[in-house]
Amino acid sequence: MSENTKTQKKSWFKGLQAEFKKVIWPDKKTLARQTTAVVAVSLILGALIAIIDAILQFGLELLVR
């Protein structure tokens, strides 16, 4: 590798490190609350999609018969 490429990589990693220092990381309570919300919404949407799928499947079976 050329010297210029090594310098670019070092510069990129220093920039990455600087950006990570700017991030405001959530505390445990906030993280747990947000994780719970994501899991709950995912379960609700999954159930809703399953119900709609079952209704559509039932309706199509009635039409095909």
Predicted model as a PDB file, atoms N, CA, C, CB and O in Angstrom, pLDDT in the B-factor column:
MODEL        1                                                                  
ATOM      1  N   MET A   1       0.843  -1.178   0.000  1.00 59.00           N  
ATOM      2  CA  MET A   1       0.000   0.000   0.000  1.00 59.00           C  
ATOM      3  C   MET A   1       0.886   1.238   0.000  1.00 59.00           C  
ATOM      4  CB  MET A   1      -0.958   0.000   1.216  1.00 59.00           C  
ATOM      5  O   MET A   1       1.993   1.245   0.537  1.00 59.00           O  
ATOM      6  N   SER A   2       0.370   2.252  -0.605  1.00 66.00           N  
ATOM      7  CA  SER A   2       1.129   3.497  -0.642  1.00 66.00           C  
ATOM      8  C   SER A   2       0.960   4.249   0.682  1.00 66.00           C  
ATOM      9  CB  SER A   2       0.675   4.381  -1.833  1.00 66.00           C  
ATOM     10  O   SER A   2       0.054   3.975   1.470  1.00 66.00           O  
ATOM     11  N   GLU A   3       1.834   5.168   0.886  1.00 72.00           N  
ATOM     12  CA  GLU A   3       1.799   5.973   2.113  1.00 72.00           C  
ATOM     13  C   GLU A   3       0.518   6.804   2.177  1.00 72.00           C  
ATOM     14  CB  GLU A   3       3.036   6.895   2.192  1.00 72.00           C  
ATOM     15  O   GLU A   3      -0.045   7.013   3.251  1.00 72.00           O  
ATOM     16  N   ASN A   4       0.065   7.275   1.009  1.00 74.00           N  
ATOM     17  CA  ASN A   4      -1.149   8.089   0.935  1.00 74.00           C  
ATOM     18  C   ASN A   4      -2.375   7.280   1.383  1.00 74.00           C  
ATOM     19  CB  ASN A   4      -1.354   8.619  -0.502  1.00 74.00           C  
ATOM     20  O   ASN A   4      -3.247   7.801   2.078  1.00 74.00           O  
ATOM     21  N   THR A   5      -2.433   6.012   0.981  1.00 76.00           N  
ATOM     22  CA  THR A   5      -3.561   5.154   1.353  1.00 76.00           C  
ATOM     23  C   THR A   5      -3.579   4.922   2.863  1.00 76.00           C  
ATOM     24  CB  THR A   5      -3.487   3.805   0.605  1.00 76.00           C  
ATOM     25  O   THR A   5      -4.642   4.959   3.483  1.00 76.00           O  
ATOM     26  N   LYS A   6      -2.421   4.686   3.449  1.00 76.00           N  
ATOM     27  CA  LYS A   6      -2.345   4.485   4.902  1.00 76.00           C  
ATOM     28  C   LYS A   6      -2.788   5.743   5.641  1.00 76.00           C  
ATOM     29  CB  LYS A   6      -0.911   4.097   5.323  1.00 76.00           C  
ATOM     30  O   LYS A   6      -3.486   5.666   6.652  1.00 76.00           O  
ATOM     31  N   THR A   7      -2.380   6.892   5.134  1.00 83.00           N  
ATOM     32  CA  THR A   7      -2.755   8.160   5.754  1.00 83.00           C  
ATOM     33  C   THR A   7      -4.262   8.367   5.671  1.00 83.00           C  
ATOM     34  CB  THR A   7      -2.017   9.331   5.084  1.00 83.00           C  
ATOM     35  O   THR A   7      -4.882   8.838   6.624  1.00 83.00           O  
ATOM     36  N   GLN A   8      -4.848   8.017   4.534  1.00 80.00           N  
ATOM     37  CA  GLN A   8      -6.296   8.162   4.364  1.00 80.00           C  
ATOM     38  C   GLN A   8      -7.049   7.263   5.342  1.00 80.00           C  
ATOM     39  CB  GLN A   8      -6.704   7.829   2.916  1.00 80.00           C  
ATOM     40  O   GLN A   8      -8.052   7.678   5.924  1.00 80.00           O  
ATOM     41  N   LYS A   9      -6.566   6.030   5.524  1.00 78.00           N  
ATOM     42  CA  LYS A   9      -7.226   5.105   6.454  1.00 78.00           C  
ATOM     43  C   LYS A   9      -7.146   5.618   7.883  1.00 78.00           C  
ATOM     44  CB  LYS A   9      -6.596   3.708   6.364  1.00 78.00           C  
ATOM     45  O   LYS A   9      -8.136   5.571   8.614  1.00 78.00           O  
ATOM     46  N   LYS A  10      -5.973   6.110   8.293  1.00 82.00           N  
ATOM     47  CA  LYS A  10      -5.818   6.647   9.640  1.00 82.00           C  
ATOM     48  C   LYS A  10      -6.749   7.841   9.840  1.00 82.00           C  
ATOM     49  CB  LYS A  10      -4.352   7.056   9.898  1.00 82.00           C  
ATOM     50  O   LYS A  10      -7.374   7.988  10.890  1.00 82.00           O  
ATOM     51  N   SER A  11      -6.829   8.682   8.823  1.00 88.00           N  
ATOM     52  CA  SER A  11      -7.693   9.854   8.903  1.00 88.00           C  
ATOM     53  C   SER A  11      -9.158   9.432   9.013  1.00 88.00           C  
ATOM     54  CB  SER A  11      -7.487  10.759   7.676  1.00 88.00           C  
ATOM     55  O   SER A  11      -9.924  10.022   9.776  1.00 88.00           O  
ATOM     56  N   TRP A  12      -9.540   8.414   8.253  1.00 88.00           N  
ATOM     57  CA  TRP A  12     -10.918   7.931   8.277  1.00 88.00           C  
ATOM     58  C   TRP A  12     -11.270   7.389   9.659  1.00 88.00           C  
ATOM     59  CB  TRP A  12     -11.129   6.846   7.207  1.00 88.00           C  
ATOM     60  O   TRP A  12     -12.342   7.685  10.186  1.00 88.00           O  
ATOM     61  N   PHE A  13     -10.376   6.597  10.249  1.00 90.00           N  
ATOM     62  CA  PHE A  13     -10.635   6.039  11.575  1.00 90.00           C  
ATOM     63  C   PHE A  13     -10.674   7.121  12.642  1.00 90.00           C  
ATOM     64  CB  PHE A  13      -9.578   5.005  11.928  1.00 90.00           C  
ATOM     65  O   PHE A  13     -11.464   7.027  13.580  1.00 90.00           O  
ATOM     66  N   LYS A  14      -9.839   8.146  12.520  1.00 90.00           N  
ATOM     67  CA  LYS A  14      -9.887   9.250  13.476  1.00 90.00           C  
ATOM     68  C   LYS A  14     -11.211   9.996  13.360  1.00 90.00           C  
ATOM     69  CB  LYS A  14      -8.708  10.215  13.251  1.00 90.00           C  
ATOM     70  O   LYS A  14     -11.794  10.398  14.366  1.00 90.00           O  
ATOM     71  N   GLY A  15     -11.681  10.178  12.129  1.00 89.00           N  
ATOM     72  CA  GLY A  15     -12.983  10.823  11.922  1.00 89.00           C  
ATOM     73  C   GLY A  15     -14.118   9.985  12.488  1.00 89.00           C  
ATOM     74  O   GLY A  15     -15.057  10.514  13.083  1.00 89.00           O  
ATOM     75  N   LEU A  16     -14.025   8.673  12.297  1.00 91.00           N  
ATOM     76  CA  LEU A  16     -15.033   7.762  12.829  1.00 91.00           C  
ATOM     77  C   LEU A  16     -15.067   7.823  14.354  1.00 91.00           C  
ATOM     78  CB  LEU A  16     -14.760   6.325  12.360  1.00 91.00           C  
ATOM     79  O   LEU A  16     -16.139   7.868  14.958  1.00 91.00           O  
ATOM     80  N   GLN A  17     -13.899   7.825  14.963  1.00 92.00           N  
ATOM     81  CA  GLN A  17     -13.811   7.912  16.417  1.00 92.00           C  
ATOM     82  C   GLN A  17     -14.403   9.232  16.922  1.00 92.00           C  
ATOM     83  CB  GLN A  17     -12.348   7.775  16.871  1.00 92.00           C  
ATOM     84  O   GLN A  17     -15.087   9.259  17.945  1.00 92.00           O  
ATOM     85  N   ALA A  18     -14.137  10.313  16.207  1.00 91.00           N  
ATOM     86  CA  ALA A  18     -14.676  11.617  16.597  1.00 91.00           C  
ATOM     87  C   ALA A  18     -16.201  11.620  16.511  1.00 91.00           C  
ATOM     88  CB  ALA A  18     -14.092  12.728  15.707  1.00 91.00           C  
ATOM     89  O   ALA A  18     -16.871  12.191  17.372  1.00 91.00           O  
ATOM     90  N   GLU A  19     -16.745  10.989  15.484  1.00 92.00           N  
ATOM     91  CA  GLU A  19     -18.198  10.933  15.332  1.00 92.00           C  
ATOM     92  C   GLU A  19     -18.840  10.093  16.441  1.00 92.00           C  
ATOM     93  CB  GLU A  19     -18.567  10.361  13.956  1.00 92.00           C  
ATOM     94  O   GLU A  19     -19.906  10.446  16.944  1.00 92.00           O  
ATOM     95  N   PHE A  20     -18.197   8.982  16.823  1.00 92.00           N  
ATOM     96  CA  PHE A  20     -18.737   8.149  17.898  1.00 92.00           C  
ATOM     97  C   PHE A  20     -18.737   8.889  19.229  1.00 92.00           C  
ATOM     98  CB  PHE A  20     -17.934   6.858  18.021  1.00 92.00           C  
ATOM     99  O   PHE A  20     -19.592   8.627  20.076  1.00 92.00           O  
ATOM    100  N   LYS A  21     -17.810   9.794  19.428  1.00 91.00           N  
ATOM    101  CA  LYS A  21     -17.788  10.571  20.666  1.00 91.00           C  
ATOM    102  C   LYS A  21     -18.946  11.564  20.715  1.00 91.00           C  
ATOM    103  CB  LYS A  21     -16.454  11.310  20.807  1.00 91.00           C  
ATOM    104  O   LYS A  21     -19.348  11.986  21.800  1.00 91.00           O  
ATOM    105  N   LYS A  22     -19.487  11.944  19.556  1.00 94.00           N  
ATOM    106  CA  LYS A  22     -20.609  12.881  19.493  1.00 94.00           C  
ATOM    107  C   LYS A  22     -21.950  12.215  19.785  1.00 94.00           C  
ATOM    108  CB  LYS A  22     -20.657  13.533  18.132  1.00 94.00           C  
ATOM    109  O   LYS A  22     -22.927  12.890  20.112  1.00 94.00           O  
ATOM    110  N   VAL A  23     -21.993  10.883  19.667  1.00 93.00           N  
ATOM    111  CA  VAL A  23     -23.242  10.149  19.847  1.00 93.00           C  
ATOM    112  C   VAL A  23     -23.670  10.224  21.312  1.00 93.00           C  
ATOM    113  CB  VAL A  23     -23.085   8.669  19.396  1.00 93.00           C  
ATOM    114  O   VAL A  23     -22.859  10.063  22.224  1.00 93.00           O  
ATOM    115  N   ILE A  24     -24.953  10.472  21.512  1.00 92.00           N  
ATOM    116  CA  ILE A  24     -25.520  10.463  22.866  1.00 92.00           C  
ATOM    117  C   ILE A  24     -26.138   9.077  23.066  1.00 92.00           C  
ATOM    118  CB  ILE A  24     -26.600  11.628  23.072  1.00 92.00           C  
ATOM    119  O   ILE A  24     -27.210   8.784  22.536  1.00 92.00           O  
ATOM    120  N   TRP A  25     -25.460   8.242  23.825  1.00 90.00           N  
ATOM    121  CA  TRP A  25     -25.917   6.884  24.031  1.00 90.00           C  
ATOM    122  C   TRP A  25     -27.020   6.865  25.099  1.00 90.00           C  
ATOM    123  CB  TRP A  25     -24.738   5.972  24.439  1.00 90.00           C  
ATOM    124  O   TRP A  25     -26.911   7.564  26.107  1.00 90.00           O  
ATOM    125  N   PRO A  26     -28.084   6.070  24.887  1.00 93.00           N  
ATOM    126  CA  PRO A  26     -29.181   6.042  25.861  1.00 93.00           C  
ATOM    127  C   PRO A  26     -28.770   5.307  27.144  1.00 93.00           C  
ATOM    128  CB  PRO A  26     -30.422   5.369  25.244  1.00 93.00           C  
ATOM    129  O   PRO A  26     -27.893   4.444  27.135  1.00 93.00           O  
ATOM    130  N   ASP A  27     -29.427   5.675  28.233  1.00 96.00           N  
ATOM    131  CA  ASP A  27     -29.182   4.961  29.482  1.00 96.00           C  
ATOM    132  C   ASP A  27     -29.972   3.645  29.475  1.00 96.00           C  
ATOM    133  CB  ASP A  27     -29.578   5.841  30.712  1.00 96.00           C  
ATOM    134  O   ASP A  27     -30.774   3.407  28.572  1.00 96.00           O  
ATOM    135  N   LYS A  28     -29.745   2.803  30.468  1.00 97.00           N  
ATOM    136  CA  LYS A  28     -30.363   1.477  30.479  1.00 97.00           C  
ATOM    137  C   LYS A  28     -31.887   1.540  30.502  1.00 97.00           C  
ATOM    138  CB  LYS A  28     -29.871   0.690  31.671  1.00 97.00           C  
ATOM    139  O   LYS A  28     -32.558   0.752  29.836  1.00 97.00           O  
ATOM    140  N   LYS A  29     -32.428   2.480  31.273  1.00 97.00           N  
ATOM    141  CA  LYS A  29     -33.890   2.585  31.395  1.00 97.00           C  
ATOM    142  C   LYS A  29     -34.516   2.953  30.042  1.00 97.00           C  
ATOM    143  CB  LYS A  29     -34.273   3.644  32.470  1.00 97.00           C  
ATOM    144  O   LYS A  29     -35.505   2.349  29.627  1.00 97.00           O  
ATOM    145  N   THR A  30     -33.938   3.934  29.369  1.00 97.00           N  
ATOM    146  CA  THR A  30     -34.452   4.354  28.062  1.00 97.00           C  
ATOM    147  C   THR A  30     -34.304   3.236  27.036  1.00 97.00           C  
ATOM    148  CB  THR A  30     -33.722   5.616  27.575  1.00 97.00           C  
ATOM    149  O   THR A  30     -35.214   2.983  26.247  1.00 97.00           O  
ATOM    150  N   LEU A  31     -33.158   2.574  27.054  1.00 97.00           N  
ATOM    151  CA  LEU A  31     -32.918   1.476  26.117  1.00 97.00           C  
ATOM    152  C   LEU A  31     -33.917   0.350  26.325  1.00 97.00           C  
ATOM    153  CB  LEU A  31     -31.493   0.946  26.270  1.00 97.00           C  
ATOM    154  O   LEU A  31     -34.448  -0.196  25.358  1.00 97.00           O  
ATOM    155  N   ALA A  32     -34.179  -0.004  27.586  1.00 98.00           N  
ATOM    156  CA  ALA A  32     -35.144  -1.069  27.880  1.00 98.00           C  
ATOM    157  C   ALA A  32     -36.543  -0.672  27.430  1.00 98.00           C  
ATOM    158  CB  ALA A  32     -35.147  -1.396  29.382  1.00 98.00           C  
ATOM    159  O   ALA A  32     -37.272  -1.489  26.868  1.00 98.00           O  
ATOM    160  N   ARG A  33     -36.922   0.585  27.676  1.00 98.00           N  
ATOM    161  CA  ARG A  33     -38.248   1.065  27.288  1.00 98.00           C  
ATOM    162  C   ARG A  33     -38.411   1.041  25.761  1.00 98.00           C  
ATOM    163  CB  ARG A  33     -38.482   2.493  27.829  1.00 98.00           C  
ATOM    164  O   ARG A  33     -39.442   0.603  25.252  1.00 98.00           O  
ATOM    165  N   GLN A  34     -37.408   1.505  25.048  1.00 97.00           N  
ATOM    166  CA  GLN A  34     -37.491   1.536  23.588  1.00 97.00           C  
ATOM    167  C   GLN A  34     -37.472   0.124  22.998  1.00 97.00           C  
ATOM    168  CB  GLN A  34     -36.336   2.361  23.010  1.00 97.00           C  
ATOM    169  O   GLN A  34     -38.165  -0.152  22.019  1.00 97.00           O  
ATOM    170  N   THR A  35     -36.683  -0.761  23.592  1.00 98.00           N  
ATOM    171  CA  THR A  35     -36.646  -2.148  23.129  1.00 98.00           C  
ATOM    172  C   THR A  35     -37.990  -2.818  23.337  1.00 98.00           C  
ATOM    173  CB  THR A  35     -35.549  -2.933  23.855  1.00 98.00           C  
ATOM    174  O   THR A  35     -38.470  -3.543  22.465  1.00 98.00           O  
ATOM    175  N   THR A  36     -38.599  -2.579  24.488  1.00 98.00           N  
ATOM    176  CA  THR A  36     -39.920  -3.138  24.771  1.00 98.00           C  
ATOM    177  C   THR A  36     -40.952  -2.620  23.773  1.00 98.00           C  
ATOM    178  CB  THR A  36     -40.352  -2.798  26.206  1.00 98.00           C  
ATOM    179  O   THR A  36     -41.799  -3.378  23.300  1.00 98.00           O  
ATOM    180  N   ALA A  37     -40.881  -1.341  23.456  1.00 98.00           N  
ATOM    181  CA  ALA A  37     -41.820  -0.756  22.496  1.00 98.00           C  
ATOM    182  C   ALA A  37     -41.649  -1.378  21.111  1.00 98.00           C  
ATOM    183  CB  ALA A  37     -41.625   0.766  22.417  1.00 98.00           C  
ATOM    184  O   ALA A  37     -42.635  -1.672  20.435  1.00 98.00           O  
ATOM    185  N   VAL A  38     -40.414  -1.576  20.692  1.00 98.00           N  
ATOM    186  CA  VAL A  38     -40.158  -2.163  19.370  1.00 98.00           C  
ATOM    187  C   VAL A  38     -40.668  -3.600  19.318  1.00 98.00           C  
ATOM    188  CB  VAL A  38     -38.648  -2.119  19.035  1.00 98.00           C  
ATOM    189  O   VAL A  38     -41.303  -3.998  18.341  1.00 98.00           O  
ATOM    190  N   VAL A  39     -40.395  -4.373  20.352  1.00 98.00           N  
ATOM    191  CA  VAL A  39     -40.858  -5.765  20.378  1.00 98.00           C  
ATOM    192  C   VAL A  39     -42.385  -5.823  20.403  1.00 98.00           C  
ATOM    193  CB  VAL A  39     -40.275  -6.507  21.602  1.00 98.00           C  
ATOM    194  O   VAL A  39     -42.980  -6.636  19.696  1.00 98.00           O  
ATOM    195  N   ALA A  40     -43.027  -4.971  21.207  1.00 98.00           N  
ATOM    196  CA  ALA A  40     -44.489  -4.963  21.290  1.00 98.00           C  
ATOM    197  C   ALA A  40     -45.121  -4.592  19.952  1.00 98.00           C  
ATOM    198  CB  ALA A  40     -44.954  -3.989  22.374  1.00 98.00           C  
ATOM    199  O   ALA A  40     -46.056  -5.254  19.503  1.00 98.00           O  
ATOM    200  N   VAL A  41     -44.620  -3.548  19.321  1.00 98.00           N  
ATOM    201  CA  VAL A  41     -45.172  -3.128  18.030  1.00 98.00           C  
ATOM    202  C   VAL A  41     -44.943  -4.215  16.980  1.00 98.00           C  
ATOM    203  CB  VAL A  41     -44.534  -1.792  17.571  1.00 98.00           C  
ATOM    204  O   VAL A  41     -45.815  -4.464  16.147  1.00 98.00           O  
ATOM    205  N   SER A  42     -43.785  -4.857  17.014  1.00 98.00           N  
ATOM    206  CA  SER A  42     -43.498  -5.938  16.058  1.00 98.00           C  
ATOM    207  C   SER A  42     -44.475  -7.097  16.245  1.00 98.00           C  
ATOM    208  CB  SER A  42     -42.045  -6.438  16.223  1.00 98.00           C  
ATOM    209  O   SER A  42     -44.982  -7.643  15.265  1.00 98.00           O  
ATOM    210  N   LEU A  43     -44.740  -7.473  17.490  1.00 98.00           N  
ATOM    211  CA  LEU A  43     -45.683  -8.556  17.756  1.00 98.00           C  
ATOM    212  C   LEU A  43     -47.102  -8.188  17.314  1.00 98.00           C  
ATOM    213  CB  LEU A  43     -45.674  -8.906  19.245  1.00 98.00           C  
ATOM    214  O   LEU A  43     -47.809  -9.006  16.724  1.00 98.00           O  
ATOM    215  N   ILE A  44     -47.502  -6.967  17.602  1.00 98.00           N  
ATOM    216  CA  ILE A  44     -48.849  -6.515  17.213  1.00 98.00           C  
ATOM    217  C   ILE A  44     -48.983  -6.505  15.691  1.00 98.00           C  
ATOM    218  CB  ILE A  44     -49.143  -5.099  17.787  1.00 98.00           C  
ATOM    219  O   ILE A  44     -49.979  -6.991  15.155  1.00 98.00           O  
ATOM    220  N   LEU A  45     -47.996  -5.959  14.998  1.00 98.00           N  
ATOM    221  CA  LEU A  45     -48.072  -5.928  13.534  1.00 98.00           C  
ATOM    222  C   LEU A  45     -48.016  -7.331  12.945  1.00 98.00           C  
ATOM    223  CB  LEU A  45     -46.938  -5.076  12.961  1.00 98.00           C  
ATOM    224  O   LEU A  45     -48.700  -7.618  11.962  1.00 98.00           O  
ATOM    225  N   GLY A  46     -47.207  -8.209  13.535  1.00 98.00           N  
ATOM    226  CA  GLY A  46     -47.149  -9.595  13.072  1.00 98.00           C  
ATOM    227  C   GLY A  46     -48.491 -10.280  13.218  1.00 98.00           C  
ATOM    228  O   GLY A  46     -48.933 -10.987  12.312  1.00 98.00           O  
ATOM    229  N   ALA A  47     -49.144 -10.075  14.357  1.00 98.00           N  
ATOM    230  CA  ALA A  47     -50.465 -10.670  14.584  1.00 98.00           C  
ATOM    231  C   ALA A  47     -51.496 -10.087  13.617  1.00 98.00           C  
ATOM    232  CB  ALA A  47     -50.917 -10.441  16.043  1.00 98.00           C  
ATOM    233  O   ALA A  47     -52.331 -10.812  13.075  1.00 98.00           O  
ATOM    234  N   LEU A  48     -51.429  -8.787  13.409  1.00 98.00           N  
ATOM    235  CA  LEU A  48     -52.359  -8.139  12.481  1.00 98.00           C  
ATOM    236  C   LEU A  48     -52.186  -8.669  11.060  1.00 98.00           C  
ATOM    237  CB  LEU A  48     -52.157  -6.621  12.499  1.00 98.00           C  
ATOM    238  O   LEU A  48     -53.172  -8.938  10.375  1.00 98.00           O  
ATOM    239  N   ILE A  49     -50.962  -8.817  10.622  1.00 98.00           N  
ATOM    240  CA  ILE A  49     -50.701  -9.358   9.278  1.00 98.00           C  
ATOM    241  C   ILE A  49     -51.181 -10.803   9.184  1.00 98.00           C  
ATOM    242  CB  ILE A  49     -49.191  -9.274   8.937  1.00 98.00           C  
ATOM    243  O   ILE A  49     -51.740 -11.204   8.164  1.00 98.00           O  
ATOM    244  N   ALA A  50     -50.966 -11.593  10.245  1.00 98.00           N  
ATOM    245  CA  ALA A  50     -51.425 -12.984  10.241  1.00 98.00           C  
ATOM    246  C   ALA A  50     -52.945 -13.059  10.157  1.00 98.00           C  
ATOM    247  CB  ALA A  50     -50.933 -13.714  11.498  1.00 98.00           C  
ATOM    248  O   ALA A  50     -53.484 -13.903   9.441  1.00 98.00           O  
ATOM    249  N   ILE A  51     -53.640 -12.184  10.881  1.00 98.00           N  
ATOM    250  CA  ILE A  51     -55.111 -12.161  10.846  1.00 98.00           C  
ATOM    251  C   ILE A  51     -55.606 -11.768   9.458  1.00 98.00           C  
ATOM    252  CB  ILE A  51     -55.669 -11.182  11.907  1.00 98.00           C  
ATOM    253  O   ILE A  51     -56.510 -12.405   8.917  1.00 98.00           O  
ATOM    254  N   ILE A  52     -55.022 -10.731   8.884  1.00 98.00           N  
ATOM    255  CA  ILE A  52     -55.423 -10.302   7.538  1.00 98.00           C  
ATOM    256  C   ILE A  52     -55.145 -11.404   6.529  1.00 98.00           C  
ATOM    257  CB  ILE A  52     -54.684  -9.009   7.130  1.00 98.00           C  
ATOM    258  O   ILE A  52     -55.953 -11.638   5.630  1.00 98.00           O  
ATOM    259  N   ASP A  53     -54.013 -12.086   6.667  1.00 98.00           N  
ATOM    260  CA  ASP A  53     -53.671 -13.182   5.767  1.00 98.00           C  
ATOM    261  C   ASP A  53     -54.684 -14.313   5.880  1.00 98.00           C  
ATOM    262  CB  ASP A  53     -52.264 -13.702   6.068  1.00 98.00           C  
ATOM    263  O   ASP A  53     -55.107 -14.874   4.869  1.00 98.00           O  
ATOM    264  N   ALA A  54     -55.075 -14.650   7.107  1.00 98.00           N  
ATOM    265  CA  ALA A  54     -56.044 -15.727   7.309  1.00 98.00           C  
ATOM    266  C   ALA A  54     -57.404 -15.355   6.707  1.00 98.00           C  
ATOM    267  CB  ALA A  54     -56.194 -16.040   8.812  1.00 98.00           C  
ATOM    268  O   ALA A  54     -58.065 -16.190   6.091  1.00 98.00           O  
ATOM    269  N   ILE A  55     -57.811 -14.106   6.888  1.00 98.00           N  
ATOM    270  CA  ILE A  55     -59.089 -13.653   6.325  1.00 98.00           C  
ATOM    271  C   ILE A  55     -59.060 -13.706   4.801  1.00 98.00           C  
ATOM    272  CB  ILE A  55     -59.412 -12.223   6.798  1.00 98.00           C  
ATOM    273  O   ILE A  55     -60.006 -14.178   4.171  1.00 98.00           O  
ATOM    274  N   LEU A  56     -57.970 -13.218   4.214  1.00 97.00           N  
ATOM    275  CA  LEU A  56     -57.858 -13.249   2.752  1.00 97.00           C  
ATOM    276  C   LEU A  56     -57.806 -14.678   2.230  1.00 97.00           C  
ATOM    277  CB  LEU A  56     -56.614 -12.482   2.295  1.00 97.00           C  
ATOM    278  O   LEU A  56     -58.413 -14.984   1.204  1.00 97.00           O  
ATOM    279  N   GLN A  57     -57.094 -15.549   2.919  1.00 97.00           N  
ATOM    280  CA  GLN A  57     -57.015 -16.946   2.503  1.00 97.00           C  
ATOM    281  C   GLN A  57     -58.395 -17.594   2.568  1.00 97.00           C  
ATOM    282  CB  GLN A  57     -56.014 -17.721   3.383  1.00 97.00           C  
ATOM    283  O   GLN A  57     -58.778 -18.328   1.657  1.00 97.00           O  
ATOM    284  N   PHE A  58     -59.139 -17.329   3.634  1.00 97.00           N  
ATOM    285  CA  PHE A  58     -60.487 -17.867   3.770  1.00 97.00           C  
ATOM    286  C   PHE A  58     -61.384 -17.343   2.652  1.00 97.00           C  
ATOM    287  CB  PHE A  58     -61.076 -17.508   5.144  1.00 97.00           C  
ATOM    288  O   PHE A  58     -62.144 -18.107   2.057  1.00 97.00           O  
ATOM    289  N   GLY A  59     -61.301 -16.054   2.366  1.00 96.00           N  
ATOM    290  CA  GLY A  59     -62.107 -15.464   1.300  1.00 96.00           C  
ATOM    291  C   GLY A  59     -61.779 -16.030  -0.064  1.00 96.00           C  
ATOM    292  O   GLY A  59     -62.677 -16.281  -0.869  1.00 96.00           O  
ATOM    293  N   LEU A  60     -60.496 -16.232  -0.332  1.00 95.00           N  
ATOM    294  CA  LEU A  60     -60.106 -16.813  -1.631  1.00 95.00           C  
ATOM    295  C   LEU A  60     -60.565 -18.263  -1.754  1.00 95.00           C  
ATOM    296  CB  LEU A  60     -58.582 -16.735  -1.818  1.00 95.00           C  
ATOM    297  O   LEU A  60     -60.962 -18.703  -2.833  1.00 95.00           O  
ATOM    298  N   GLU A  61     -60.509 -19.004  -0.646  1.00 95.00           N  
ATOM    299  CA  GLU A  61     -60.983 -20.389  -0.691  1.00 95.00           C  
ATOM    300  C   GLU A  61     -62.488 -20.445  -0.982  1.00 95.00           C  
ATOM    301  CB  GLU A  61     -60.672 -21.104   0.641  1.00 95.00           C  
ATOM    302  O   GLU A  61     -62.955 -21.348  -1.676  1.00 95.00           O  
ATOM    303  N   LEU A  62     -63.237 -19.482  -0.454  1.00 93.00           N  
ATOM    304  CA  LEU A  62     -64.674 -19.427  -0.743  1.00 93.00           C  
ATOM    305  C   LEU A  62     -64.920 -19.125  -2.217  1.00 93.00           C  
ATOM    306  CB  LEU A  62     -65.361 -18.365   0.134  1.00 93.00           C  
ATOM    307  O   LEU A  62     -65.835 -19.682  -2.825  1.00 93.00           O  
ATOM    308  N   LEU A  63     -64.106 -18.247  -2.790  1.00 93.00           N  
ATOM    309  CA  LEU A  63     -64.270 -17.891  -4.197  1.00 93.00           C  
ATOM    310  C   LEU A  63     -63.870 -19.034  -5.133  1.00 93.00           C  
ATOM    311  CB  LEU A  63     -63.447 -16.653  -4.516  1.00 93.00           C  
ATOM    312  O   LEU A  63     -64.467 -19.188  -6.198  1.00 93.00           O  
ATOM    313  N   VAL A  64     -62.883 -19.827  -4.759  1.00 92.00           N  
ATOM    314  CA  VAL A  64     -62.375 -20.883  -5.609  1.00 92.00           C  
ATOM    315  C   VAL A  64     -63.327 -22.085  -5.622  1.00 92.00           C  
ATOM    316  CB  VAL A  64     -60.985 -21.308  -5.142  1.00 92.00           C  
ATOM    317  O   VAL A  64     -63.431 -22.780  -6.633  1.00 92.00           O  
ATOM    318  N   ARG A  65     -64.005 -22.326  -4.530  1.00 85.00           N  
ATOM    319  CA  ARG A  65     -64.913 -23.481  -4.448  1.00 85.00           C  
ATOM    320  C   ARG A  65     -66.036 -23.397  -5.381  1.00 85.00           C  
ATOM    321  CB  ARG A  65     -65.447 -23.633  -3.096  1.00 85.00           C  
ATOM    322  O   ARG A  65     -66.875 -24.297  -5.420  1.00 85.00           O  
TER     323      ARG A  65                                                      
ENDMDL                                                                          
END                                                                             
